[in-house]
Amino acid sequence: MSEQPTEQSEDLPETGQSESTESTNNEVEATAGKDDKPVTADSTPDLQPEPENRSTARVTLNRPMLIRLSSGETIKVRLINLSSSGLAFEYPAPAELGATFKILFQLDSKKGVINIQAEAVATHSHVRTASFLIGVEFTKISEEHADIIETFVENRHTSAAQLTGF
């Protein structure tokens, strides 16, 4: 198995302006409790975790991502990995399976830096040393943003393969 490239940390701009024609709004929402309380599922609190789908390539990242809690509070979290079907981020509290999120993060593309927005559902929550790794699957994302993510992931894997010879 080849080592995935790791992205250097970078901050989201305070303005949140998007180069995308689809959205210029930097506010994102998530259904979550206030003050780092566990995220709860909207209608199915007893959902069982589905097996992780590793059929899609993913890249390791370390960059900021924004979520906006139902309370209106915007939280800056760390985007840990990304695939065309979902992502994982670091959060100070667990998320209940089935909890829904609206999220915002940035990726470089041929059009410049793009604010990627998507809706997602929590599929797993794992304890880390001082936080939780929350895995989510995209449930609603524009075709443009899905294409940008897919290209980004493919380019990272191509670059890694060229560097390692695999």
PLY file of the C-alpha trace (Angstrom):
ply
format ascii 1.0
element vertex 166
property float x
property float y
property float z
element edge 165
property int vertex1
property int vertex2
end_header
0.00 0.00 0.00
1.47 3.35 -0.96
1.79 6.27 1.42
-0.77 9.00 0.78
0.51 12.55 0.39
-0.09 14.88 3.30
-1.17 18.47 2.74
0.32 21.28 4.77
-2.07 23.14 7.03
-3.57 26.34 5.70
-6.21 28.73 7.00
-9.53 29.53 5.38
-9.88 33.19 4.47
-11.97 35.29 6.79
-14.05 36.59 3.88
-15.07 33.13 2.70
-15.38 34.43 -0.85
-15.72 31.67 -3.41
-14.34 31.49 -6.91
-17.17 29.09 -7.69
-20.14 30.39 -9.62
-22.38 28.05 -7.65
-22.01 29.59 -4.21
-20.57 32.66 -2.59
-21.95 31.99 0.87
-19.30 31.00 3.40
-21.80 29.97 6.07
-22.32 26.28 6.54
-24.58 24.39 8.88
-24.56 21.17 10.84
-27.04 19.65 13.22
-25.04 19.41 16.42
-25.22 20.22 20.07
-23.74 23.46 21.41
-20.56 23.59 23.48
-19.03 20.41 22.04
-21.94 18.17 23.01
-22.40 15.02 20.95
-24.02 15.45 17.55
-27.42 13.75 17.39
-29.25 12.08 14.52
-32.34 13.90 13.33
-34.72 10.97 13.13
-32.89 7.68 13.60
-30.76 7.67 16.74
-30.34 3.88 16.63
-28.68 3.63 13.22
-26.01 0.94 13.04
-22.70 1.71 11.34
-22.33 0.43 7.80
-19.03 -1.13 6.75
-16.57 1.50 5.58
-16.50 1.84 1.82
-12.86 1.91 0.83
-13.61 1.39 -2.87
-12.92 5.07 -3.50
-9.44 6.54 -3.32
-8.83 8.97 -0.48
-6.13 11.48 0.31
-4.80 12.54 3.68
-5.13 16.25 4.37
-4.58 18.59 7.29
-6.55 21.71 6.57
-9.34 23.74 8.13
-12.99 23.03 7.45
-16.02 24.91 8.73
-19.22 23.50 10.14
-22.07 25.58 11.41
-24.00 24.18 14.33
-27.78 24.31 14.53
-27.28 26.89 17.28
-25.82 29.20 14.63
-22.28 28.81 15.92
-19.63 28.27 13.25
-16.90 25.83 14.26
-13.50 25.47 12.61
-12.45 21.80 12.54
-9.63 19.87 10.83
-10.30 18.06 7.55
-8.28 14.83 7.90
-9.02 12.88 4.72
-11.10 13.24 1.57
-12.55 10.96 -1.09
-15.13 11.41 -3.82
-17.77 9.83 -1.57
-17.05 11.59 1.74
-14.51 12.86 4.23
-13.30 12.63 7.80
-12.74 15.52 10.17
-11.46 15.96 13.71
-14.00 17.21 16.26
-13.82 17.55 20.06
-16.98 15.44 20.66
-18.47 12.24 19.22
-21.09 12.33 16.47
-24.11 10.08 16.51
-24.46 7.91 13.43
-26.96 9.47 11.03
-26.29 13.04 12.18
-26.42 15.39 9.19
-23.97 18.16 8.36
-23.58 21.05 5.97
-19.89 21.68 5.54
-17.47 24.06 3.84
-13.83 23.52 2.91
-11.44 24.75 0.24
-9.63 22.96 -2.57
-7.30 24.16 -5.29
-8.60 23.61 -8.81
-7.92 24.85 -12.33
-10.33 27.69 -11.50
-8.32 28.69 -8.42
-9.28 28.13 -4.80
-12.87 26.89 -4.60
-15.13 26.79 -1.54
-16.60 23.29 -1.62
-20.00 22.96 0.02
-21.84 19.72 0.66
-24.36 18.03 2.87
-23.24 14.84 4.55
-24.31 12.22 7.07
-22.13 10.78 9.84
-21.22 7.16 9.16
-18.71 6.65 11.96
-17.12 8.35 14.95
-13.80 7.10 16.37
-11.97 8.21 19.50
-8.56 9.77 18.90
-6.13 10.92 21.58
-7.85 14.21 22.48
-10.68 14.31 19.94
-12.91 12.25 17.67
-12.53 11.38 14.00
-15.94 11.88 12.38
-16.47 10.13 9.05
-19.22 11.42 6.80
-20.66 10.42 3.44
-21.79 13.10 1.01
-25.57 13.12 0.56
-25.93 16.32 -1.44
-23.19 17.99 -3.45
-23.21 19.90 -6.72
-21.89 18.10 -9.78
-19.25 20.84 -10.15
-17.96 20.35 -6.59
-18.06 16.54 -6.90
-15.97 16.78 -10.09
-13.46 19.11 -8.38
-13.07 16.66 -5.47
-12.66 13.69 -7.81
-10.02 15.50 -9.88
-8.21 16.67 -6.72
-8.05 13.13 -5.30
-6.99 11.60 -8.63
-4.24 14.21 -9.09
-2.91 13.58 -5.57
-2.78 9.83 -6.18
-1.10 10.32 -9.56
1.50 12.63 -7.98
2.15 10.17 -5.14
2.55 7.29 -7.59
5.03 9.29 -9.65
7.06 10.20 -6.56
7.15 6.68 -5.16
7.36 4.76 -8.44
4.19 2.75 -7.70
0 1
1 2
2 3
3 4
4 5
5 6
6 7
7 8
8 9
9 10
10 11
11 12
12 13
13 14
14 15
15 16
16 17
17 18
18 19
19 20
20 21
21 22
22 23
23 24
24 25
25 26
26 27
27 28
28 29
29 30
30 31
31 32
32 33
33 34
34 35
35 36
36 37
37 38
38 39
39 40
40 41
41 42
42 43
43 44
44 45
45 46
46 47
47 48
48 49
49 50
50 51
51 52
52 53
53 54
54 55
55 56
56 57
57 58
58 59
59 60
60 61
61 62
62 63
63 64
64 65
65 66
66 67
67 68
68 69
69 70
70 71
71 72
72 73
73 74
74 75
75 76
76 77
77 78
78 79
79 80
80 81
81 82
82 83
83 84
84 85
85 86
86 87
87 88
88 89
89 90
90 91
91 92
92 93
93 94
94 95
95 96
96 97
97 98
98 99
99 100
100 101
101 102
102 103
103 104
104 105
105 106
106 107
107 108
108 109
109 110
110 111
111 112
112 113
113 114
114 115
115 116
116 117
117 118
118 119
119 120
120 121
121 122
122 123
123 124
124 125
125 126
126 127
127 128
128 129
129 130
130 131
131 132
132 133
133 134
134 135
135 136
136 137
137 138
138 139
139 140
140 141
141 142
142 143
143 144
144 145
145 146
146 147
147 148
148 149
149 150
150 151
151 152
152 153
153 154
154 155
155 156
156 157
157 158
158 159
159 160
160 161
161 162
162 163
163 164
164 165
